[in-house]
Amino acid sequence: MQNFINKLSTALEQKYILTQDEDKAPYLTDWRKRFTGKALAVLLPGNTADVANIVKLCAASQVSIVPQGGHTGFCGGATPDNSGKQVILNLKRMNQIREIDSANQTITLEAGCILQAVQEKAAVQGFLFPLSLGAEGSCMIGGNLATNAGGTNVLRYGNARDLCLGLEVVTAKGEIWNGVKGLRKDNTGYDLRDLFVGSEGTLGIITAAVMKLYPLPISQWTTLVACETIASSIALLNLFQKRATSLLTGFEMMTQESLELNEKHFPQMANPLQGKPPFTVLIELSDHESEDHVRQLLETILEEAFESGLISDAVIASNLSQANAFWHMREHITLAQAEEGANLKHDITIPLSSLDCFIKETDALMRTKFPGVRIINFGHLGDGNLHYNIAPPLGTDPKTFNEINEKPIHELVYAQVERCNGSISAEHGVGQLKLDGLRAHKGEVAHELMKTLKRALDPQNILNPHKVVSI
């Protein structure tokens, strides 16, 4: 392997080839500290040509590559195995915004750009880049695209895939596909962009992208409302979709149990609604007309919701600071879980028509089979995406509880997901965490098609092997 390391210096400056244990350590463990691997080296390319040259060397030596961005994933997709024979290709140095095309309302940028920096750069130019995640201060565009990230604005703007118009990709042969075109219509055969988005670095390495921009809204209004049931929450969503249409940009659900955990670790984030409602819904409207226009619309819809019994309380943010506080409540649930200790996460999608049944039945089964567990259920209700997480009973050692119960709890949740014709991964991807269950979930035909694509595009299996699909 030393010979291979020596060859790398022909493709990359020595200072960007990390081989010492202390230098590699920050790249070897995932964000949740669930997966830790070993690596022959960590490589930090500065441009697409560097990536292509590295891949060619790896292909010639049959050394597998683990592409990595901000390393904020939940499924171990960017963490190496324990062989010590893989290289990590971290793209953080590739962080240039190549162009903002105002007329075309697009931004062309490299894979290592931090999401928050992209949002801020777009805002300076008078545009909204609507992809928004809890990890936006550290996650990178390449990883967002590789996992087809979702977030809080999917209801209005779609996932990362929907925001992407074109890609630049390095293939498993080290060839560069230049698909960096800002076209909204391009009907010239197979859509290669969609092939690589969501593939988690198993088919090619995304190095740059063209993404959509939108005009910055003039006004935004945010409200918290109390609902007694999921059924009433969904009816409220339907009401807002009917009355506010495209102005509805956020519709997030938080259960009482999830907000109580939040308040335990972040007392300043106590729910301002009265009586600790079973379900708290965070709603955001964005408008390109005056603030009075959207405020009046919001109040009219809430009044109708009160009169029809869909909600029992509501608080409208009176300023930007209070609106941010409402969003921080939602975003800090994940951090509160981390403070509480290891928990079992499920990133699932359920059709809205089945959501009420899923939550009632799954909650009941979970509490019967695993007495005392805490169900930390929250998520993007507008698109049916739940983060249905299970924390051990109070006073129980999380590690011990999870070791014993992880498999049966996952099986229970995923069986319920299948019953409702849902998905076991909404926005976090598959990585190595959900690899074993993917065949049964996708079905034999779909799984074999995925394997066929993997074999065709990466016959040596050097791109992120044993993630998403194994061959």
N, C-alpha and C positions, 0 to 999 in steps of 0.2 A: 504493500500500500504506500510505502514511502516514495516509490517511483512515481505513483500516481500523484501524490502531493507535490512532488517536484515538477511534474508536468503542468500542474495548475498555475504555477508561477508564469507560464507562457501566456495565460489567459487573463491573469489578474495580478495586480500589485500585491506583494507579499503582505503588506499591512492589512489587506482585506481578506486574507486567508487565516482564519483563526483555528489554531490546533491545540493550544494550551487549555487544560481543563478549566481554569478559572475564567478564561475568555469565552469558552463555549457554554458555560453553565447557564447564563440567562436565557439561552435559546432552547434548552432541553426539556423544560417542564411547561405544561400547558397552564392557562390562566386559572383553572379550577384546582390545579395541583393534583389532578387525578392521574395524568399520564406523565411519566418521565422516561426519556430514552437516552441513547448514547449516539455520538456522531463522530465520524472520522475527521470532519472539519466543518466549520461554518464559513460560508462564502458570502461576500457582500459586493455583488456587482454594482457598477455605477451606471450602466446603460444596457440597451438591448443587445448590442454586439457582445458585451461581456457575457450575458446570459447564454447567447447562442454558442459562444466558444466553450463555455463551461459544459454545456449539455453535450457538445460533440466529444469532448474529452471523456465525460462520464459514459457516454454510449460506447466509445471505443474500449473502455476499461470495464464495462458492465458494472458501473457503480451507480446505485440508485440515488435519486434526488428527492428531498422533501422541500417543496416550495413553502415559504413562510413570509407572512406580512407582519401585522401588529401583534400576532400571537394572542389574540383575544377570544379564540374559538372555544366552544363548549364540548366538542366531540373528539378532540385529539387529532384533528385532521392535519395539523401542522407540526406534530411532534414525531420525532424519529422513533424507530424500534430500538431494541436493546442489543442489536448486533454490533454496533460501533463501526459498521461498514458503510453507512449512508452519509451523504453530505447534506447539510441544510443550506438552502439557497434563500437567504433573507434579502428582500428587495427594498429595505428602508432607505438606501442611498438613491434609489430611483424615484425621486420625489418632485420632479419638475412639472409645473403646469405649462404645457407646450403652447396652448392657444385658447383664448376665449373668443368665440365668433358670435358677436352680438346680433348680427343680422340673422344667423342661423339658429341662435339660442342654443349653442352647444359649448362644451368645454372639453378640450383634449388634454389628457393628463396621464402621468406615469403611475404604475401600480403601487409605488411606495408612498404616494401622497396620503397624508392623514386626513380622514374624513372631515373633521372639524375645520381644518385649514382650508379645505375645498369649499365648505359652506361659507367661510368668512371671505375668501377671495371672490366668490361669486356675488356675495352681498355688496361688496365694495363696488362692483360693476353694475349693481342694480338688479341682480338676479337671485332667484331662490334655487339652491340645489337641495331637493327635498328629502334625500336619503338621510334618516336620522335614527341613531341607535344609542343605547346607553353607553357603549364603549367608543363613541365617536371621537373622543379626545386621543385615542391611541390606535384604533383600528385603521386599516389601510384600504384603499380602493381596490387593489388587487384581490385582497381577501374577501372584501364585500362581494365582488363579482364571482370569485371562485366558489363562494357558498350561496350565491344568490340571496344576499341579506335582505331582510324585510324592514322591521322597525315600526315606528309609530305613524308614518305617513302613507302606508301601503293603501289604505282605504281610498285615498285621493290620487296618488301618483304611482302606485304599483311597487313591486320589488326592484332590486338592483337590475334584474334582467330587463324590466320594462323601461328603465331609464337609460339603458345602453343602446347606442346606435352602431358602434363599431369597435373592433378590438385589434390589438397587435399581440401576436402570440408566437412564442418559440416552441416548435414541435419537438417530439422525442428524438428526432434526427439532428436537432440543432438548426433547423431551417426557420426563417422568420416569415410568418404570414402577416402581411400588411393589409389589414382590413379596417384601417383607421379612416372611415368615411362617415361624415355626418348626414347620412341619408335616412329619411323616414320611409322611403319606398325603394326597395332594391330586390326585385323578383327575378334573380338570376341563378336559380337552382337551389341547392341545399343551403340552409341558413347556418353557416359555420359558427357565427357568433353564439347562437343558442346552444351549440354543441359544447362550447368551452365554458360558458357561464353556468355555474352550479356544479361543475365537474371536480372541484376541489383539487385542482392541479394534477389530476390523474391522466388527462389527455393532452395537455399542453400547459405552458407557463404563460399566463397573462402578464404582459409587460406594459401595456398602455391601453387606453380606451377613450372613446368619444361618448360623452354623456349629455343627456338633455338638461337644459336649464329652463326656468320659468320666471316670469316677471315677479318681483317681490310683491307680496300682498301689502296693501295700504293699511289694513287694520286686521287685528286678530282678537277674538274674544274667547275666553276660556271659562268653563264652569264645571263644578262638581255637583253631581246629583245623587240622591239616595233612591235605590230601588229595593223592593222586598224580595224579588225573584229574578232569576235569569230570564224567564218568559217576559216579564215586564221590561227588562233591559233590552231585549231584542225588539220588542214592540216600540220602545223608545228610539232605537236605532232606525227602525223602519219609518217612524214619524219624521226624524231628522233628515233621512235620505229623501223623503217625499217633499218636505218643505224647504230644506236648505240645499238640496241637490249637491252640486260640485263645491259648494262653500264648506261642506263638512270635511275637515282634514284630519280630525282625530276623534277616536271613540274607544277609550281604554277602560277595561273593567278591573276592579280590585275587590277581593272578598274581605269581609271583616277580619278573618284570621290573618290574612296577609298584611293588612294595615296595622293590626295589633302587634305583629312582629316588628314592623317598621318602627312603630312608636316606642317599642321596648329598647331598640338600639339607637334610635334618633328621636328623642322626645320632642324636639322642635318641629317635627313633622306630624303632629297629631292631626287626625281627621277633623276638619272644622264643621262637618255635618253633625246634626244632633242625633243622639241615640244609637250610635254605632250601627249603621244599617248593614244588613247582610251583604249588599252589593253597592259599591260606590263606583260611579261611572264618571270618567273625565272626558269632557267633550270640548273640541276646539272648532271654531268657525273662522275661516280666513276669507277676506273680501278685497276686491280691488275698487270698491266704492268707499264712501265715508264711514267713519267709525259709528256714526249714528245709525246708518243703514243696517249694519250687521248686528249692532246692539239691540235695535228694535226687533229684528227678526228673531234673535235668540230669545228675547223676553216673550215674544208671541208664542214661540214653540214651547217654551217651558210652561207658560200659562195653560196651553192646551194639554200638556202632559200632566199638570196638576189636576186639572178638571176631569180628566179621564182616569185618574188614579194610577198612572204609570209611575209617578215619583212622589215622594213624601217630603223632600227637602231639597234645596238647591242653594248654592253659593256661587255668584258670578265674581270673577276676579276683577277688582276695581282698578288695577294698574299692572304694569309689566312684572313688577316684583312679586305680586301675589300670584300671577299666572305662572311664573317660574316656580314658585313654591308648590303649586299644585302638581306641576310636572315632576318636580324633584321627589314628591311623595311617591309617584308611580315608579320613577327610575331607581329609587333607593331600596325597593323591595329586594332586588337581587343582592345588593350590598348587605342588607339586613340578614339575608339568608347566609351569606358568607360569614358574618359575625357570629351567627348562631351555631355554625358548624356544618359539616358535610351533610348534604341532603340529596335526595334522588330526584333528578330533573326530568321532565317530559315536555318536549317542545312539539305540540301536536296541533293538527287542524281538524276541525269538525264542521260539517255543513251546519249553517245557522239553524236550519229546521230541526236538527237533531241535538242541538247544544243543550237545551234544557233537560232532555232525557239523559244525555251522557253524564252531566254533572250530578243529577239526582241519583242515578243508579251507581255511578262509579264512587261517589262519596259514601253511599250506604255500604257498598261492598268493601271499600277500603277500611271504614271504621269497624265493620264487623270482623273482618279477617285480621286486622292489625290494630287492636284496641289502643287508643291513646295517641295515634299518629296525628300530626298536624298537617292539614292540607293547605298548602300555600298556593292558591290558585289565582292567577291574574293574567292579563294579556290583552291582545289586540282584538277586542270583541268584534270590531267592525269587519274583520276578515276571517273570523272564526278561529283565530290562533290563540290557544291557551298555553300558558306555562304552568302546567299542572304538576307542582312539585310536592314531594312528601318529606316532611321533617320527622325525626323520631320523637317518641313521647318525651315529655319533660323528665329530666333525671336519668335519661338513658344515654349511654355512650354512643355517639353518632357512628363512629367507625365500626363498632361491634354490631350495632343494629343494621347498618347498611350491608355488612358482609353476609349477614344471615338472611336478610329480607330483600336484597336488591333484585334478585332474579324473579321471585314470585310477585313482587310489586310491579316490576316492569311488565311481566306477563299479564297481570290483571289489567293494567292500564291499556296496553296495546291490544288485548283482546276486545276491550270495550271500544277502542278506536276502530278496529276492524268491523265490529257490529254496526257502527255508525257510518261506515264507508268513508273514514277519515284518513289522515296521514300521520305516520309516526315521526315525521320531521317537517316542520313548517318553515323554519328560517335558519336553524342552526347547522343544517347539513347532516351528513352521515359519519364522516371521519372513520375512526376505528371503533367508536363507541357503539354504533348501531349496525356495524358490518354484518354480524352474525344473523340478525333478524331481517335483513333487507330482502333476501330471496323469498321468504315466506310472504312478506308484505307486498312486494312488487308483483309477485306471480312468476311462474317459471318462464313464460314467454318473454316478458319484459326484462327479466334478469339475464336471460341468455342474449337478448339484443344488446344490453349494456356490455356484457362480456365480449361480444363480437366487435363492438366499437373500440373497446380497450385494446384488444388484440391487434386490430387494424392500425390504430394510431400509435400504439406503444408496444410493438411486438416483443421487445426485450424486457418489458415491465420495469422500466427504470424510473418512471414518474410516479412518485408517491404510492409505491406498492402497498397492498393490504389496507387501502383506504377506499371507501365507497363500494368497490367491487374487487374480488380476488380472482386471478386467472392462473 
